[in-house]
């Protein structure tokens, strides 16, 4: 293995170790310094082997040191977190406009909790959520903003997208939402870099020129050409996802390679000298990467092109693996946190797969003509390298992607070339751009048709359980060995080839199954869905049930559907492809709001809800039940549902005669008891004091090891007498940011007095309880409100 590859891999290992291991930065710095000193000492004494070991250790610890520097918090803003502040700073990136509002990245210069401001540093994401009609500010504007400075919460559920980590990878540690009319003032303009300002102005002009197309074609062109995906309709994105061509809608290495090819072709038509051709192409690639926002994929492809050009000038032969490795090392030296960026991983995996696997795949083509085998080998190599990551992050893979790419990539290249020519031409002379963009629109329409055709094929896209890390490790080790296997397979007898393939498949199967989600037979997941409820139950025999589906509510200027955004993706990531039953404890939006998304996304055997739900339930839920043909049953005391393997759910409330109280909808919620062996769980929905009295009169289940506290911890329930009767070991409160005072301090005090351990999803995120019928094991997504190491 080339030394650069070894050193880069060790640097990456050090980066991962620094993030995962909670050692202080000083430990990493001291270890790196010691390795450096020892290496120099061994070199002076000509102990080459020892010096080599010290160098390898230095590469590892250097990754930890560089990552420690990247993780250092910006101390000048930290004391202001959670306070109402005034910030003044420069807009350092173009504004991002969406349906909910406009986002600005502000490089802070001054900050304070009042009008007196002091020098400060750091990047803050300012979210302008004021009513429509607000002005949009430009790169280089100096803004003064007022609001509550907040640090984004880490992911609340296992395997969930981590917005805090996403922002930290881009150097942003805090957000500042703006609601008040006078919350933002422009103090000055033109404070940015003049060259960058000019380039951003050209990018804005491109966006205006793209309006010559229809809305759908405009959104597609801006996605393909500039990586702008906010205008894409969800159904279009779904088509490209299902066909395995969604990478064409965001700037990737493919786009940069196409732009580089177009630039080289133009330079050759002009008959420029070779050095000037490469220089001009490198300049074009750099401009294009800047206009697309410098995503990791564009950086990788641009650096590889530049390194290839420098190698050509120096007369060295091209080495794709070394260029890829050098590009990775350069990017990670600048920002090691990008290692954990999904785009970075997918881009380098795809490029690495093409470089490593394409030659042996081509060599094994036998009688297939090279003009057919070459594009197939490239597409297959890329797909083999990225599908496990796609499954890990998105819980699904396209089975037709490598075939769809053979048609879609050339069409995307045509659309990109015509689109860029039309945007550039239109920015100079609008009528000329209109003609060329018309041709680009036809290419885009044809590209959409191709994506639609492949997306409609049977099993075009399949959902998978999130692959466990042992599987990923083994898979990539086998993929690394694949070229050697293909090279020597002819010398192996057929039985050895079949046997090796069988052993590899068996090992992969065991790695997939051996690290499944449950460490005990029964799994109960209390999901973090904000101010609402969603509880997943999985029995030892694999049957799954869901109690409530999370809220659907207005949030920061948009409608947030927890069923679509949190619950459904989580079910798919856990390998849940069918729900035996969906319990809706009552019809409030914080419990049933996400149900339509669940019913549309997964087969559901039945829905059980309180009596009267069929007549008075939320219309979107009832409409979806009718469309999907899912039976709806009324749940009253005594109804039992068997989930197999001895797991039984029993309805304990509401009683046969509905309760008359001040909050009849809440008090007539479904109350469910889950029994497995000698362990029991009681789920109270939003039931209040009247329901608790009815339960105590008619008989409470036992034992109750885990209590799902009613109504997000409101003072309307969880009374002292009730707690004395059930005496739970653990109480889980599903709660989020709210204006209702949930959970009530009185409720928390009663639970504490009863000797019950309390876990709140707003503090610890998802709570997972595993039961083997005798004892419980409890895991949380966060510890003390922060990420677990």
C-alpha positions, 0 to 999 in steps of 0.5 A, a space after each residue: 500500500 502506498 505510504 500516502 494511503 497508509 498515513 491518510 488512513 491513520 489520520 482518519 482513524 485518529 479523527 474517528 477516535 477523537 470524536 468517539 473517545 472522550 479524551 481531553 485535547 491535551 492528551 492528543 497533543 501530548 501523544 502527538 508531540 511524544 511520537 514526533 520526538 521519538 521519531 526524530 530520536 530514532 532517526 538520529 540513531 538510525 533505528 528505521 523500524 522504530 522511526 517508522 512506527 513513531 511516524 505512523 503513530 504521529 499520523 494517528 495522533 495528528 488526526 486527533 489533534 486536528 479534530 480537537 482544534 476543530 471541536 474547540 467551542 467559540 468561547 466568546 459566544 458560549 456565555 450568551 447561549 440561551 439568552 436574548 442577545 444582540 449580534 452584529 456581523 457580516 453575511 458570509 454566504 448567499 441567503 437561502 430562501 425557503 417556504 418557512 423563511 430565509 437563512 443567513 450565515 453570520 460571521 459575528 463581530 460584536 455580541 452582547 446580552 443588551 445594547 452594550 456589545 463586545 467583540 466576539 467571533 463565531 458563525 451563527 445561522 440566523 433564521 429569519 422567520 418573520 411574516 412574508 414581505 421581509 427584505 432579503 439581504 445579500 452577501 457582504 451585508 452587515 446585519 444587527 439581529 436580536 433574538 434568543 441564541 440557541 445551540 441546536 439539539 443533537 439527534 433525539 433518536 438512534 440513527 436519526 439525522 443529527 442537525 447539530 453535527 451537520 451545522 458543526 461540520 460547517 463551522 456553525 455552533 449556534 442558531 438565532 431564530 427571528 420573529 419580531 418585526 424589528 429583529 434585524 437591521 442592515 448596518 452597512 453593505 459591501 463588507 465581504 470579499 469583492 471577488 466573492 461578491 462578484 461571483 455570487 452576483 453572477 450566481 444570482 443572475 443565473 437563478 434569474 435567467 433560469 426563470 425562462 424555463 417552466 417551474 419544474 424545469 427550472 428547479 431541475 436545472 438549478 439542482 443539476 447545474 448549481 446543486 440547488 434542491 430547495 425548489 424541487 417538488 417532493 414527487 420529482 425527488 422521489 422519482 430520482 431516488 427510486 431510480 437510483 439517480 438522485 445524485 444527479 440532482 445535487 452537485 457531485 463528482 460526476 457534475 465536476 467531471 462533466 464541466 471539466 470535460 466541457 472546459 477541456 473540449 472548448 480549450 482544445 477547439 481553441 487549439 491552446 497549448 496543453 498547459 494552458 488547456 489544463 490551467 483554463 479547465 482548472 480555473 473553470 472547475 474552481 469557479 464552478 465548485 465555488 458557485 455550487 457552494 463548495 460541497 465535499 463532492 465538488 471539492 474532491 473532484 476539483 482537487 483530483 482534477 487539479 492534482 492530475 493537471 499538476 502531475 501532467 505538467 510534471 510528467 508523472 503518470 496518472 494515479 487515481 488512488 493517490 489523487 483520491 487519497 491526497 484530496 481526502 487528506 487536504 480536505 480533512 486537514 482543513 476541516 476534519 469534521 467533514 469526514 462525518 458528512 454524508 456527501 463526503 462519504 458517498 463521494 469518496 466511496 463512489 470515486 474509490 469504487 470506480 478507481 479500485 473496481 473498474 479495472 478488474 471488472 473490465 478484465 473479467 468481461 470476457 466476450 463483452 465489447 469494451 464499449 458496452 463493458 466500460 460504462 457498465 463496469 464504472 456504474 456497477 463499481 460505483 453502486 457496489 461501493 455506495 449502496 451500503 452507505 445509502 442503506 445506512 443513512 437512508 434505509 433503502 437502495 435502488 436496485 436499478 441505479 447502475 442500469 438507469 445511470 447508463 442512460 441518465 448520466 449522459 442525458 444529465 451531461 447534455 442537460 448540464 452542458 446546455 443549461 450552463 451555456 444557456 445560463 451564461 449566455 442569458 446572463 450576457 444576452 437574454 434572448 440567446 440564453 432563452 434559445 439554448 435553455 429551450 434545448 436544455 428543457 427538452 433534455 431535462 424533460 427526457 431525463 425525468 422520463 428516464 427516471 420515471 421509467 426506471 422508478 416504475 420497474 418492480 422492486 426498483 427501490 427497496 427499504 432495508 434495515 440500517 446495516 450494522 457496523 460489523 456488516 459494513 466493516 466486513 463488506 468493505 474488506 471483502 470489496 477491497 479483496 475483490 480485485 485479487 479474487 477476480 484476478 486469481 479466479 481462473 486458477 481456482 477450480 469451480 468448487 473453490 469459487 462456489 465455496 468462497 462465494 458461499 462463505 463470503 455470503 454466510 459471513 455477511 449474513 451473520 454480520 447483518 443478523 448478529 448485530 440486530 437492534 435488540 439486545 433482548 427479546 422485547 424492545 419498547 422504543 419511546 421516540 423523541 417526537 417533540 410534544 407528542 407520543 410515538 412508541 414502537 413495540 417489537 416482539 421476539 417473534 418480529 411482530 411490531 405495533 405502534 402506539 400513537 404516531 407523533 404530532 403534526 403541527 406548525 413549527 417555525 413557519 412550516 408544518 412539521 409532521 413527525 410521522 413523516 419526518 421521524 417515525 416512518 424513517 425510524 421504522 424503516 431503519 429498524 427493519 419494520 416493514 409492517 405494523 400488526 396494529 396501530 393504536 391511536 390513544 385519541 384524536 389529538 394532533 400530538 398523538 394522531 397527527 402523524 398517522 396518515 404518513 404511517 398509513 401511507 408508508 407501511 402496511 398496517 394490519 389494523 387500527 385500534 382507537 377509542 369508541 367514537 373515533 370512527 365518527 369524530 376522529 381527525 378527517 385526514 386519519 379517517 380519509 387515509 384509513 378509507 383509502 388504504 382499506 385498513 380496518 378500524 376497531 373500537 378499543 374498550 377494556 378487556 380487548 387483547 392483542 397478541 404480538 406473538 412469543 408471549 407478548 400481549 397488549 390489553 386495553 384497560 381503558 376507556 371503560 365501556 361507558 365513556 367517562 364524563 369529565 372536564 376533559 372527556 377526550 383525554 380521559 377516554 384515551 386508550 390505556 394499554 398494558 403490555 405484558 411479557 413474562 414477569 415484566 409489564 408496561 402501562 401506557 396512559 395516553 393523555 388519561 387524567 385523574 377521572 380515568 385513574 379513578 376508574 382504573 383503580 375501581 375496576 382493577 389495575 394491572 400488575 406488575 407495572 415496571 414502566 409507566 408512560 406518564 399521561 399527558 406529557 407530565 401534566 398535573 391533571 393526572 399521575 396522582 399520588 394514590 395512582 402511583 401508590 397502586 402501580 408503583 413503577 420502577 421507571 417513568 417515561 415522559 414524552 415531551 418537547 418544547 411547549 407553552 403548557 408547562 409540561 411536565 408539571 413540577 408537581 407531577 415530577 415531585 410525586 414521581 420522585 416521592 414514589 421512588 420512580 426513576 424519571 426519563 424525559 425525551 426532551 432531555 435524554 431523547 429516545 428511551 429504549 427499554 429491552 426486556 427478557 421477561 425477567 429484567 429490564 435494560 434501559 438505553 437513552 439516545 442522549 445522556 444528561 441532555 447531550 450526545 452519548 460518547 
